[in-house]
Amino acid sequence: MTRLDPPRPAPAGGAEIFGVRFQNPVLLAAGTCGFGRELTGVLDLEALGGLVTKSVTLEPRAGNPAPRVAEFDAGMVNSIGLANPGLAVARDEKLPWLAHHVVRPRVFVSVAGHTVDEYVALVEGLHEAPGFTGFELNLSCPNDQRLGGRAFSLDREALEAVIRRCRAVTDRPLLAKLAPNDPDLADTARAAAGAGADGLTLINTLPGRLLAPATGRPRIGAGQGGVSGPALRPVGVQAVHAVSRAVDVPVVGVGGILRAEHALEYLRAGAVLVQVGTASFAAPRAAAGIIRGLDRRRDLPPPWGPGPRTAEGSSPGAAGSHTVSSSPLETA
């Protein structure tokens, strides 16, 4: 499995995670930055630690009916419906653009399927494309091969099959994005790592619904959506805390990060990278402010500094001494 893209220059400083060097721990989350190009002129992409593209499916998808987003006091509910241009356009247009215009940030391609075979076809079809470091497996999709269509992230056997078979067709890093509404999240995380995931992204959105007070009708077109924003942060921090002590692969924290202090919560809980999502909708430059805020701190935990992780419990295994090394935090 030969990659066609040449090695990218590693930024000085930063931390080595998944075999590549990140200049800082702040990434943009899947579904909030398109394929990067959408934010040019608004945000300096080169200042980021990385980004995760919107989820790619085999065929183009128009997405769910409008309205797709509704706000509430502590966040928002969205149901975009995986709107994306499909595998061929992502491979032939979107990733080559990233290869030519994004140098220092590390790019992960999110992929989403409704069968195990679809995930494998996506990874196999994108593996040799230029412009990215690895894959993030969006496992929130329903499994159409099972009666009832449970999400892959909530079906242990199906989750292991996706990861194991994707692992067989790529040597790029694989991140498994897990669900917060999993009653056995630590066990699922162990299963994902055992099947070949190089890292875990915690967490995806929570199922939610908002109703219009006047009519009682859903405020988004699909009815149900995913809850994100500040309300999700305590759930995400707890998930990272629990999972980072259960596995020895790196954990990426996401959910409700609006400021540097929120990112620090995740890092102290056991994450080695964080992703900024909903904040980017309200303030497209939010990630840049979070990077600056972290850079001013001298108490960041490993691998970004000498500061402590959470005082509760033992040191987490997520940093995985065999997968992470560090030197002083650099920002562009």
N, C-alpha and C positions, 0 to 999 in steps of 0.2 A: 504494500500500500504506500506508494510514493507520493509525497505531497509536492504540488507544483509551485507553491509560493516559497520564495527564499526566506531564510531566517530574518526576523525583524530585529532591528537594533534594540538591545536591552537598555532601559534608562539607568543612569547611574543612581546608586542608592536604592531605596525601596526595599521590597521583599520578594524573594523567589518562592512562588506558589504554583503548583501544577507544572513545574519545570520551566516556567518563564518568570521574568521579573516584572512586578507591578510597581509603578512609581508612587502610588498611594492606594489606600484601600477602598476608594469610592467609585462605584460603577453605576451606570444607569440601568434600571430594571427593564426587563422585557415588556413590550407593549407601551412604553412611555417615551421612546425616542425613535421609533420607526427603525430605519436602518442607518441612523446617524446623519445622513445628508439633510434630513428635515430640520435639523437644529443648527446647521451652519449659518453664520450671521447672527445667531442668537447666543450661542454658547461656544466657548473655545474647547473643542473636542480634545485637543492635545493636552489639556490640563487634567483630564479624567484619568482615573486608574483603569477604566475600561467601560464597556457597555455590552448589553445583551440585546440583540435585535428582537424585533417583534417575531412572534412565532410563525414559522414557515410550515405550510401544509403541502401535500403533493400537488394539488390543483389550486388555482386561485379561488379565494373566498371573498364574497362581498360583505360578509358579516351579518350581524343581527339587525332587526328593524329598529329605527329610531323611536324615541330617544334612547341613547346607549349609556348615558351617564346621568346620575342624580346625586346631589349633595345632601348631606345631613349634618347635624351639629358636630359630629366627631369624625367625619370622613366623607366617603362617597361610596356609591354602589355603581358598578359598571358591568355591562354585558356587551362587549365589542363583537364577540363571535368569531375571533381569530381572523379578522379581515386581513388579507395579505395577498401578494401577487403570485404565490405559488413557487414551487421548487425551481422551475426553469428560469424565471426572471430573477429570483434571488441569486442563483448560481451565476447567471450570465451577465447581470447588470448590477445588482446591489452589492455583492461581495467584491467584484473588481473595483467598484468605486471606493469601498472601504480600504482595499489594498493600496490604492494610490493616494488617498487623502488622510488616512488615520495611521499614524506611525507608532507613537508610544503607547497609547491605550491598548489594552488587550480586549479583543472582541470575542464574544461567545454568540453562537447562532442558536436561538431557541427553535426547537422542532416539536410539532404536535401531530399526532396521528390518532385514528380511531380503531386501529388494529396493530398488533405487534409487527406485522409485515410492513405497514405504512411507516412506522418509526425506522425500521431497518432500511427501507428504500430511501428515506430522506437522508439518513446519515451516510449511506453509501453514495447517494447522488451528489452530496455536498462535500464529501471528504477531501477531494483533491482540488476544490475551489480555493482561490487565494483570499487573503484578507481577514483571516480569523484564526483564533487560537484553539477553540474547542466548541463543544455543544452543551447546551442546557436542555435537558429533556423535560418538556412541559407535560407532566403526568396527570394533569387535571381533567383530561379529555375522557369521556365515557368509552368503555371498551365495548365496541359493537359486536364482538365475538362471544360475549357472555350475556346470558339472560339477565335483564335488568340493567345492563350497561353501567356497572359501577365504574367510577374513575379508576384509572390505572394506579394512582397513588394510594387508593384504598383497597386494592386487590393484590395481596402480597404475591401470589403466584404469577399474575400478569405483569406486575412491576419487575419482578426478577427476570421474567422472560424478555421484556423490552431491553433491560440493561444488558443482560448477558448476550443477547443477539446483536445489539448495537456495538458492544465491546468487541465482538468478533470481526467487525468490518471497519473499524477505525482505531488508530493509535492516538488520536487526539484526545485531550482530556474530556471526560464526560461528567457533567453535573446533573444530578437528579433533583428536580424541584418537587418538594413534598408538601402535603396538605396539612393545614392546622387542625382540621376536624378529624384527626386520626387518633382513636383512643389508645393505640399502641405505637405511638410515633417513634419512640426509641428503638423498638423492635423492627419497625419498618426501615428505619435508618440503617440498622445493622444488616438487614437483608439487602438493601440497596448497595451498601459498601461491599458486602460479600459477593454480590453478583457482578461487580466490576466498576461501580461508580468511583470516580476519582475524588469527588466532592459532593456536598449536599447543599442545596439552596433552600433556606427556611425563612419565610413560609410563603405559600401561595395565598390567595384571598380566601375569606370565609364566605360560605353561601349566605345570601341575605336578600331581603325584599323591602322596598319602601312603597307605601300606599299614599295616594293623594287624599288629604283629609276631606275634601269636598265630595269626592266621588267614590272613594274606596278602591279605585283602580290602581294597578301598578304604575309607578312613576317611570319605569323603563320599559321599552318595547317588548323585551323577552320575558318580562315578569320577574324572574329571579336573576340575580347577578352576584358579583363578588364584592365583598366589603373590603375596602382598603382605607389607608389614611391613619390618623392618630389612634383611632379605636383599636387598630390591629397591633400596635406596638407592644403592649404587655404580653400579648399572645406570642408574638414573634420572639421576644427576648426570652420568654420561658422555654419555647421550643428549642432555641439555640443553646440555652443553658443545659437542658436535659440531654439533647442529642450530642453535644460536643463532649460530654462525659461518657457517652456510650459507644463512640466510634473513634477510629484513629485516622480519619480522612478530614481534610479541611472543610469547614462549615462557612457558608456565605449567608449573612443575615439580611433580611428584607422585611419591611412592613412598618409604615408609620414614621419613617425617618424624615424629619423636617429641618433639624438643626444638627450641628456638630455634636452636641451633648447626647442626642438620640443615637447617633452613630457610635459614640463612645459606649453607650449602654450595651449595644450588640457586641462590640469588641471585647468588653469586659466580661460579657456572658460566655464568650468562647468563639465568636466568629473571627475569621482572619480577613474577610472582605465584607463590605456591605453594599447594598444596592438601594438607590433612591428611586422611588416610583411616583406616587401620587403628588408629592411635593412639586415635581416638575410641571404638572398641569397648572398649578396656581402660580408658580414662579419658575420659569424655564431655566433660570440661572441658579436654582437652589443648590445643585450639586457643587458648583464652584464655591459658593459660600461655605458649604460643609467642609470642603477640602481646606479652605483657608482657616476655618476654625480649628480643625484637627492639627494643622501645621503649627498653630500657635501653642499647642499643648505640649507639655513635657512629661505627661503621665500616661501616654498611650501604652497599652499592654503589648506583649510580643505578638507578632513579629515586628511591630512598628515602633516600639520603644521599650523602656525598662519598667513601665508602670505596672500596677497590679491588675489581675483579672478580678472577678468577683471574690469577695472574702468567704463566701459560703462554699464548702466542699473543696475537693482537691483540684489541682490544675487540670483543665480539660485536655482531652486527647485530640481535639480537632486540629490543633496546630500541627500535629504529626511531625515529629522531629525529622523524619526521613523525607518529608514533602515540603517543608517550609524552612527557609533561612532568611536572615534579615540584615539590613544595614539602615542607617538613618533615613527617616521619611523625607522624600523629596516631592515638592510640588512644582508644576510648570509655571 
